[in-house]
C-alpha cells in the first residue's frame, strides 16, 4: 500500500547520520568561524570530503542551537546539496524537536534524498513530532505521504497514539494507511488493537480487510480480541462484557470472509457464543456474502437451531449435507 522506493533506503542514511555524529571525534578539524555565510554549516555537512564534514560538525557544535535559524533559511532557499546538509544539521542540533516545522516542510522537497533525510530526522525525534507527521498521511502529494509513512515507521511505538487518532478519520484511505503502519509495527502496536477493532465498524469491506490484516499481523491475545469484539457497537462503559448483544454481529459477519485467519476464527467463535441474537445478521449475509461467508453463516445458524437448516437456500443445504457425509 505504501511504496518507499521513491526515497532513499533507510540503511543508506542511518549510517551517514551516525558517521557524521561521530565524525567530530574522528576528525578533530579546525572549524573556523562560520562568518557571514549562513549556509556554511550546511555546505560542510553535505560535503563528500570527510575533513570538511568534520569541519561542519565542529562548527555546528560550536554554534549549538543558535545554528537553527541559518539552517532553516538554507533549507528553504539553498541548493540541493545545501538543503541536504541543512536537514543533517537540524537532526544533530541539541534540541532537534524545535525544528519540526522546518523538517516537515522538507518532506515536500523536490529532492528524494532531502525528503528521506527529513523523514529519518523526524523519526529520530519521535513522539513530539508524531502528531504532525501523521497528519501528512492525508496530504494530497503522494511523495509527502510516503515520506511521512517512512518517518512514522521509524518511530515505532512512539507513533502509535498519533496513528490511532487517524483511525477515526472519515477518509478511508487515511484510515487504511494508519492501520497498515500499525500492523507493520507488530507487537510494538499492541496498544492499538482495541482502536483497530473499533475501526472495523465500517461499510468499506476493503478497509475491513486492511484493518483485520493489521490486527492479525500484530498478533494480540485471542482473549483480548474476543472481549473487544463483543463490545462492538455498544456503550463500552456501562456494558457488561459477559452480555454479548446483537450490535456486534453485523461487523463480525464481515470477518467470516477471512476463514482460517486468527481474527476470522475469533469472529466465528464469538458469533457462535452469541446464539439467537446473531441470527438476523447471519441471515442477511446469506444473500449478500461471499461463498465462505455464506457457508459459515449457514453452519452457525444450524448450530443455533438444527431446524433452521430447512430455511436455508438449496445450495447451502447441499453444501452442509456434503460436509456432514464427508465427516
C-alpha positions as a Markdown table, in Angstrom:
| # | Residue | x | y | z |
|---|---|---|---|---|
| 1 | Unk | 0.0 | 0.0 | 0.0 |
| 2 | Unk | 2.8 | 2.4 | 0.8 |
| 3 | Unk | 5.8 | 2.4 | -1.5 |
| 4 | Unk | 9.0 | 3.7 | 0.0 |
| 5 | Unk | 11.0 | 3.3 | -3.2 |
| 6 | Unk | 10.7 | 7.0 | -4.1 |
| 7 | Unk | 13.0 | 7.9 | -1.2 |
| 8 | Unk | 16.5 | 6.7 | -0.3 |
| 9 | Unk | 16.6 | 3.4 | 1.6 |
| 10 | Unk | 17.0 | 3.8 | 5.4 |
| 11 | Unk | 20.1 | 1.6 | 5.5 |
| 12 | Unk | 22.0 | 4.1 | 3.4 |
| 13 | Unk | 21.0 | 7.1 | 5.6 |
| 14 | Unk | 21.3 | 5.9 | 9.2 |
| 15 | Unk | 25.0 | 5.1 | 8.8 |
| 16 | Unk | 25.5 | 8.5 | 7.3 |
| 17 | Unk | 23.9 | 10.4 | 10.2 |
| 18 | Unk | 25.7 | 8.1 | 12.7 |
| 19 | Unk | 29.0 | 8.7 | 10.9 |
| 20 | Unk | 28.5 | 12.4 | 10.9 |
| 21 | Unk | 27.6 | 12.4 | 14.6 |
| 22 | Unk | 30.8 | 10.6 | 15.4 |
| 23 | Unk | 32.9 | 12.4 | 12.9 |
| 24 | Unk | 33.6 | 15.2 | 15.3 |
| 25 | Unk | 35.8 | 12.9 | 17.3 |
| 26 | Unk | 37.3 | 11.0 | 14.4 |
| 27 | Unk | 38.4 | 14.1 | 12.5 |
| 28 | Unk | 39.0 | 16.9 | 15.0 |
| 29 | Unk | 39.5 | 19.7 | 12.5 |
| 30 | Unk | 39.5 | 23.4 | 13.0 |
| 31 | Unk | 36.0 | 24.6 | 12.1 |
| 32 | Unk | 37.0 | 28.2 | 11.8 |
| 33 | Unk | 34.4 | 30.9 | 12.0 |
| 34 | Unk | 31.1 | 30.4 | 10.3 |
| 35 | Unk | 31.4 | 34.0 | 9.1 |
| 36 | Unk | 28.6 | 35.8 | 7.3 |
| 37 | Unk | 27.8 | 32.8 | 5.1 |
| 38 | Unk | 24.6 | 31.4 | 6.6 |
| 39 | Unk | 25.0 | 28.2 | 4.6 |
| 40 | Unk | 28.5 | 27.4 | 5.9 |
| 41 | Unk | 27.5 | 24.6 | 8.2 |
| 42 | Unk | 25.1 | 23.0 | 5.7 |
| 43 | Unk | 27.7 | 23.1 | 2.9 |
| 44 | Unk | 30.3 | 21.4 | 5.0 |
| 45 | Unk | 27.9 | 18.7 | 6.4 |
| 46 | Unk | 26.8 | 17.8 | 2.8 |
| 47 | Unk | 30.4 | 17.6 | 1.6 |
| 48 | Unk | 31.8 | 14.3 | 0.2 |
| 49 | Unk | 35.1 | 15.1 | 1.9 |
| 50 | Unk | 35.4 | 13.7 | 5.4 |
| 51 | Unk | 37.5 | 16.6 | 6.7 |
| 52 | Unk | 35.0 | 19.1 | 5.5 |
| 53 | Unk | 32.2 | 17.2 | 7.2 |
| 54 | Unk | 34.2 | 17.2 | 10.4 |
| 55 | Unk | 34.7 | 20.9 | 10.0 |
| 56 | Unk | 30.9 | 21.4 | 9.6 |
| 57 | Unk | 30.2 | 19.3 | 12.7 |
| 58 | Unk | 32.7 | 21.3 | 14.7 |
| 59 | Unk | 31.0 | 24.5 | 13.6 |
| 60 | Unk | 27.6 | 23.0 | 14.5 |
| 61 | Unk | 28.8 | 22.0 | 17.9 |
| 62 | Unk | 30.2 | 25.4 | 18.5 |
| 63 | Unk | 27.1 | 27.2 | 17.4 |
| 64 | Unk | 24.7 | 24.8 | 19.2 |
| 65 | Unk | 21.0 | 25.6 | 18.9 |
| 66 | Unk | 21.9 | 29.1 | 17.6 |
| 67 | Unk | 22.7 | 27.4 | 14.3 |
| 68 | Unk | 19.0 | 26.6 | 13.7 |
| 69 | Unk | 17.9 | 29.8 | 12.0 |
| 70 | Unk | 20.6 | 29.7 | 9.4 |
| 71 | Unk | 19.9 | 26.0 | 8.8 |
| 72 | Unk | 16.2 | 26.6 | 8.3 |
| 73 | Unk | 16.9 | 29.5 | 5.9 |
| 74 | Unk | 19.3 | 27.4 | 3.9 |
| 75 | Unk | 16.7 | 24.5 | 3.9 |
| 76 | Unk | 14.1 | 26.8 | 2.3 |
| 77 | Unk | 16.3 | 28.6 | -0.2 |
| 78 | Unk | 19.6 | 26.7 | -0.6 |
| 79 | Unk | 20.9 | 24.4 | -3.3 |
| 80 | Unk | 20.1 | 20.7 | -3.3 |
| 81 | Unk | 23.4 | 19.9 | -1.6 |
| 82 | Unk | 22.9 | 22.7 | 1.0 |
| 83 | Unk | 19.4 | 21.5 | 1.7 |
| 84 | Unk | 20.7 | 18.0 | 2.4 |
| 85 | Unk | 23.3 | 19.5 | 4.8 |
| 86 | Unk | 20.6 | 21.6 | 6.4 |
| 87 | Unk | 18.5 | 18.6 | 7.3 |
| 88 | Unk | 21.5 | 16.8 | 8.7 |
| 89 | Unk | 22.4 | 19.8 | 10.8 |
| 90 | Unk | 18.9 | 20.2 | 12.1 |
| 91 | Unk | 18.8 | 16.5 | 13.0 |
| 92 | Unk | 22.0 | 16.9 | 15.0 |
| 93 | Unk | 21.0 | 20.0 | 16.9 |
| 94 | Unk | 21.0 | 19.8 | 20.8 |
| 95 | Unk | 17.2 | 20.0 | 20.6 |
| 96 | Unk | 16.1 | 18.9 | 17.1 |
| 97 | Unk | 12.5 | 18.9 | 18.1 |
| 98 | Unk | 12.4 | 22.7 | 17.9 |
| 99 | Unk | 13.0 | 22.3 | 14.1 |
| 100 | Unk | 10.0 | 20.1 | 13.5 |
| 101 | Unk | 8.2 | 22.6 | 11.3 |
| 102 | Unk | 11.2 | 23.0 | 9.0 |
| 103 | Unk | 11.7 | 19.3 | 8.8 |
| 104 | Unk | 8.0 | 18.8 | 8.0 |
| 105 | Unk | 8.4 | 21.2 | 5.1 |
| 106 | Unk | 11.4 | 19.2 | 3.9 |
| 107 | Unk | 9.1 | 16.2 | 3.4 |
| 108 | Unk | 7.8 | 18.1 | 0.3 |
| 109 | Unk | 11.3 | 18.8 | -1.1 |
| 110 | Unk | 11.9 | 18.1 | -4.8 |
| 111 | Unk | 15.0 | 16.1 | -3.9 |
| 112 | Unk | 14.3 | 12.5 | -2.8 |
| 113 | Unk | 17.4 | 12.5 | -0.5 |
| 114 | Unk | 16.3 | 15.6 | 1.3 |
| 115 | Unk | 12.8 | 14.0 | 1.8 |
| 116 | Unk | 14.4 | 10.8 | 3.1 |
| 117 | Unk | 16.8 | 12.6 | 5.4 |
| 118 | Unk | 13.9 | 14.7 | 6.8 |
| 119 | Unk | 11.8 | 11.6 | 7.3 |
| 120 | Unk | 14.7 | 9.9 | 9.3 |
| 121 | Unk | 15.3 | 13.1 | 11.3 |
| 122 | Unk | 11.6 | 13.3 | 12.3 |
| 123 | Unk | 11.7 | 9.6 | 13.1 |
| 124 | Unk | 14.6 | 10.2 | 15.5 |
| 125 | Unk | 12.7 | 13.0 | 17.2 |
| 126 | Unk | 9.9 | 10.5 | 17.8 |
| 127 | Unk | 6.8 | 11.2 | 19.9 |
| 128 | Unk | 7.0 | 15.0 | 19.9 |
| 129 | Unk | 6.9 | 15.0 | 16.0 |
| 130 | Unk | 4.4 | 12.1 | 15.6 |
| 131 | Unk | 1.1 | 14.0 | 15.5 |
| 132 | Unk | 2.3 | 16.5 | 12.9 |
| 133 | Unk | 3.9 | 13.8 | 10.8 |
| 134 | Unk | 0.8 | 11.6 | 11.0 |
| 135 | Unk | -1.2 | 14.5 | 9.6 |
| 136 | Unk | 0.9 | 14.3 | 6.5 |
| 137 | Unk | -0.6 | 10.9 | 5.6 |
| 138 | Unk | -3.6 | 12.8 | 4.4 |
| 139 | Unk | -1.6 | 15.2 | 2.2 |
| 140 | Unk | -2.6 | 15.4 | -1.5 |
| 141 | Unk | 1.1 | 14.9 | -2.6 |
| 142 | Unk | 2.0 | 11.2 | -2.6 |
| 143 | Unk | 5.7 | 11.9 | -2.1 |
| 144 | Unk | 4.8 | 13.6 | 1.2 |
| 145 | Unk | 2.6 | 10.7 | 2.2 |
| 146 | Unk | 5.3 | 8.2 | 1.5 |
| 147 | Unk | 8.0 | 10.2 | 3.4 |
| 148 | Unk | 5.6 | 10.6 | 6.3 |
| 149 | Unk | 4.9 | 6.9 | 6.4 |
| 150 | Unk | 8.7 | 6.2 | 6.4 |
| 151 | Unk | 9.2 | 8.6 | 9.3 |
| 152 | Unk | 6.3 | 7.1 | 11.3 |
| 153 | Unk | 7.6 | 3.6 | 10.7 |
| 154 | Unk | 11.0 | 4.7 | 12.2 |
| 155 | Unk | 9.3 | 6.0 | 15.4 |
| 156 | Unk | 7.9 | 2.6 | 16.3 |
| 157 | Unk | 5.6 | 2.6 | 19.4 |
| 158 | Unk | 6.1 | 6.4 | 19.8 |
| 159 | Unk | 3.9 | 6.9 | 16.7 |
| 160 | Unk | 1.1 | 4.6 | 18.0 |
| 161 | Unk | -1.1 | 7.3 | 19.7 |
| 162 | Unk | -1.0 | 9.6 | 16.6 |
| 163 | Unk | -1.9 | 6.7 | 14.2 |
| 164 | Unk | -4.7 | 5.6 | 16.5 |
| 165 | Unk | -6.2 | 9.1 | 16.2 |
| 166 | Unk | -6.1 | 8.7 | 12.4 |
| 167 | Unk | -8.3 | 5.6 | 12.6 |
| 168 | Unk | -11.2 | 8.0 | 13.4 |
| 169 | Unk | -10.9 | 10.0 | 10.2 |
| 170 | Unk | -13.6 | 9.9 | 7.6 |
| 171 | Unk | -11.2 | 9.3 | 4.7 |
| 172 | Unk | -10.9 | 5.5 | 4.3 |
| 173 | Unk | -7.5 | 5.9 | 2.6 |
| 174 | Unk | -6.1 | 7.7 | 5.7 |
| 175 | Unk | -7.5 | 5.1 | 8.0 |
| 176 | Unk | -6.1 | 2.3 | 5.8 |
| 177 | Unk | -2.6 | 3.8 | 5.9 |
| 178 | Unk | -2.8 | 4.2 | 9.6 |
| 179 | Unk | -3.9 | 0.6 | 10.1 |
| 180 | Unk | -1.2 | -0.6 | 7.7 |
| 181 | Unk | 1.5 | 1.2 | 9.5 |
| 182 | Unk | 0.3 | -0.1 | 12.9 |
| 183 | Unk | 0.3 | -3.6 | 11.5 |
| 184 | Unk | 3.9 | -3.2 | 10.2 |
| 185 | Unk | 5.0 | -2.4 | 13.8 |
| 186 | Unk | 4.0 | -5.8 | 15.0 |
| 187 | Unk | 4.0 | -6.2 | 18.8 |
| 188 | Unk | 5.0 | -2.6 | 19.2 |
| 189 | Unk | 1.5 | -1.7 | 18.3 |
| 190 | Unk | -0.4 | -3.9 | 20.7 |
| 191 | Unk | -1.8 | -0.9 | 22.5 |
| 192 | Unk | -3.6 | 0.0 | 19.2 |
| 193 | Unk | -5.6 | -3.3 | 19.0 |
| 194 | Unk | -8.8 | -2.0 | 20.8 |
| 195 | Unk | -8.9 | 1.0 | 18.5 |
| 196 | Unk | -8.3 | -1.2 | 15.4 |
| 197 | Unk | -11.1 | -3.5 | 16.4 |
| 198 | Unk | -13.5 | -0.5 | 16.8 |
| 199 | Unk | -12.4 | 0.7 | 13.4 |
| 200 | Unk | -13.8 | -2.5 | 11.9 |
| 201 | Unk | -17.2 | -0.9 | 12.2 |
| 202 | Unk | -17.2 | 0.4 | 8.6 |
| 203 | Unk | -19.2 | -0.5 | 5.4 |
| 204 | Unk | -16.0 | -0.4 | 3.4 |
| 205 | Unk | -15.1 | -4.1 | 3.1 |
| 206 | Unk | -11.7 | -3.3 | 1.6 |
| 207 | Unk | -10.9 | -1.3 | 4.7 |
| 208 | Unk | -12.2 | -4.1 | 6.9 |
| 209 | Unk | -9.6 | -6.4 | 5.3 |
| 210 | Unk | -6.8 | -4.0 | 5.7 |
| 211 | Unk | -7.6 | -3.4 | 9.4 |
| 212 | Unk | -8.1 | -7.2 | 10.0 |
| 213 | Unk | -4.8 | -8.0 | 8.4 |
| 214 | Unk | -3.1 | -5.3 | 10.6 |
| 215 | Unk | -4.7 | -6.9 | 13.7 |
| 216 | Unk | -3.5 | -10.4 | 12.7 |
| 217 | Unk | 0.0 | -9.1 | 12.0 |
| 218 | Unk | 0.2 | -7.5 | 15.4 |
| 219 | Unk | -0.8 | -10.8 | 16.9 |
| 220 | Unk | -2.8 | -9.9 | 20.1 |
| 221 | Unk | -4.0 | -12.4 | 22.7 |
| 222 | Unk | -7.2 | -14.0 | 21.3 |
| 223 | Unk | -8.9 | -13.4 | 24.6 |
| 224 | Unk | -8.4 | -9.7 | 24.3 |
| 225 | Unk | -9.7 | -9.8 | 20.7 |
| 226 | Unk | -12.8 | -11.7 | 21.8 |
| 227 | Unk | -13.6 | -9.2 | 24.6 |
| 228 | Unk | -13.1 | -6.3 | 22.2 |
| 229 | Unk | -15.3 | -7.9 | 19.5 |
| 230 | Unk | -18.2 | -8.4 | 22.0 |
| 231 | Unk | -18.1 | -4.7 | 22.8 |
| 232 | Unk | -18.5 | -3.5 | 19.2 |
| 233 | Unk | -21.4 | -1.1 | 18.7 |
| 234 | Unk | -22.1 | -0.8 | 22.4 |
| 235 | Unk | -21.6 | 1.5 | 25.4 |
| 236 | Unk | -18.1 | 0.5 | 26.5 |
| 237 | Unk | -18.6 | 2.0 | 29.9 |
| 238 | Unk | -21.9 | 0.6 | 31.0 |
| 239 | Unk | -21.9 | -2.6 | 29.0 |
| 240 | Unk | -21.1 | -5.9 | 30.9 |
| 241 | Unk | -18.6 | -7.9 | 28.9 |
| 242 | Unk | -20.5 | -11.1 | 29.7 |
| 243 | Unk | -23.6 | -9.9 | 28.0 |
| 244 | Unk | -23.0 | -10.4 | 24.3 |
| 245 | Unk | -25.5 | -8.5 | 22.2 |
| 246 | Unk | -26.6 | -8.4 | 18.6 |
| 247 | Unk | -25.0 | -5.0 | 17.9 |
| 248 | Unk | -21.6 | -6.6 | 17.2 |
| 249 | Unk | -23.0 | -9.2 | 14.8 |
| 250 | Unk | -23.1 | -7.1 | 11.6 |
| 251 | Unk | -19.4 | -6.4 | 11.9 |
| 252 | Unk | -18.5 | -9.9 | 12.9 |
| 253 | Unk | -20.1 | -11.5 | 9.9 |
| 254 | Unk | -17.9 | -9.4 | 7.6 |
| 255 | Unk | -14.9 | -11.2 | 9.2 |
| 256 | Unk | -16.3 | -14.5 | 8.1 |
| 257 | Unk | -14.8 | -13.6 | 4.7 |
| 258 | Unk | -11.4 | -14.3 | 6.3 |
| 259 | Unk | -11.7 | -18.0 | 7.1 |
| 260 | Unk | -8.7 | -19.6 | 8.8 |
| 261 | Unk | -7.1 | -16.3 | 9.9 |
| 262 | Unk | -6.7 | -15.5 | 13.6 |
| 263 | Unk | -9.3 | -12.7 | 13.6 |
| 264 | Unk | -11.7 | -14.7 | 11.4 |
| 265 | Unk | -11.5 | -17.7 | 13.8 |
| 266 | Unk | -12.3 | -15.5 | 16.8 |
| 267 | Unk | -15.2 | -13.8 | 15.0 |
| 268 | Unk | -16.6 | -17.3 | 14.2 |
| 269 | Unk | -16.3 | -18.3 | 17.8 |
| 270 | Unk | -17.9 | -15.0 | 19.0 |
| 271 | Unk | -20.9 | -15.4 | 16.7 |
| 272 | Unk | -21.4 | -19.0 | 17.9 |
| 273 | Unk | -21.4 | -17.7 | 21.5 |
| 274 | Unk | -24.0 | -15.1 | 20.7 |
| 275 | Unk | -26.6 | -17.6 | 19.8 |
| 276 | Unk | -30.0 | -16.5 | 18.6 |
| 277 | Unk | -29.2 | -12.8 | 18.8 |
| 278 | Unk | -26.8 | -13.2 | 15.9 |
| 279 | Unk | -29.5 | -14.8 | 13.6 |
| 280 | Unk | -30.6 | -11.6 | 11.8 |
| 281 | Unk | -27.0 | -10.7 | 10.8 |
| 282 | Unk | -26.3 | -14.2 | 9.8 |
| 283 | Unk | -29.4 | -14.4 | 7.6 |
| 284 | Unk | -28.5 | -11.1 | 6.0 |
| 285 | Unk | -25.1 | -12.4 | 4.9 |
| 286 | Unk | -26.7 | -15.5 | 3.3 |
| 287 | Unk | -27.8 | -13.4 | 0.3 |
| 288 | Unk | -25.0 | -10.8 | 0.1 |
| 289 | Unk | -21.9 | -12.5 | 1.4 |
| 290 | Unk | -19.1 | -14.4 | -0.3 |
| 291 | Unk | -19.2 | -18.2 | -0.6 |
| 292 | Unk | -17.1 | -18.6 | 2.5 |
| 293 | Unk | -19.3 | -16.2 | 4.5 |
| 294 | Unk | -22.5 | -17.9 | 3.4 |
| 295 | Unk | -21.2 | -21.3 | 4.3 |
| 296 | Unk | -20.0 | -20.2 | 7.7 |
| 297 | Unk | -23.3 | -18.3 | 8.4 |
| 298 | Unk | -25.3 | -21.4 | 7.4 |
| 299 | Unk | -23.2 | -23.6 | 9.8 |
| 300 | Unk | -23.7 | -21.1 | 12.6 |
| 301 | Unk | -27.5 | -20.9 | 12.0 |
| 302 | Unk | -27.8 | -24.7 | 12.2 |
| 303 | Unk | -25.8 | -24.5 | 15.5 |
| 304 | Unk | -28.4 | -22.1 | 16.9 |
| 305 | Unk | -31.2 | -24.3 | 15.9 |
| 306 | Unk | -30.9 | -27.5 | 13.8 |
| 307 | Unk | -34.4 | -27.0 | 12.4 |
| 308 | Unk | -33.2 | -23.8 | 10.7 |
| 309 | Unk | -31.4 | -26.0 | 8.1 |
| 310 | Unk | -34.8 | -26.2 | 6.3 |
| 311 | Unk | -34.9 | -22.4 | 5.9 |
| 312 | Unk | -31.5 | -22.2 | 4.1 |
| 313 | Unk | -31.0 | -21.8 | 0.4 |
| 314 | Unk | -30.8 | -25.1 | -1.5 |
| 315 | Unk | -27.1 | -24.7 | -2.5 |
| 316 | Unk | -26.2 | -24.2 | 1.2 |
| 317 | Unk | -28.3 | -27.2 | 2.3 |
| 318 | Unk | -26.4 | -29.3 | -0.3 |
| 319 | Unk | -23.0 | -27.9 | 1.0 |
| 320 | Unk | -23.9 | -28.7 | 4.6 |
| 321 | Unk | -25.1 | -32.2 | 3.7 |
| 322 | Unk | -22.0 | -32.9 | 1.7 |
| 323 | Unk | -19.8 | -31.8 | 4.6 |
| 324 | Unk | -21.7 | -34.0 | 7.1 |
| 325 | Unk | -21.4 | -37.0 | 4.8 |
| 326 | Unk | -17.7 | -36.4 | 4.4 |
| 327 | Unk | -17.3 | -36.2 | 8.2 |
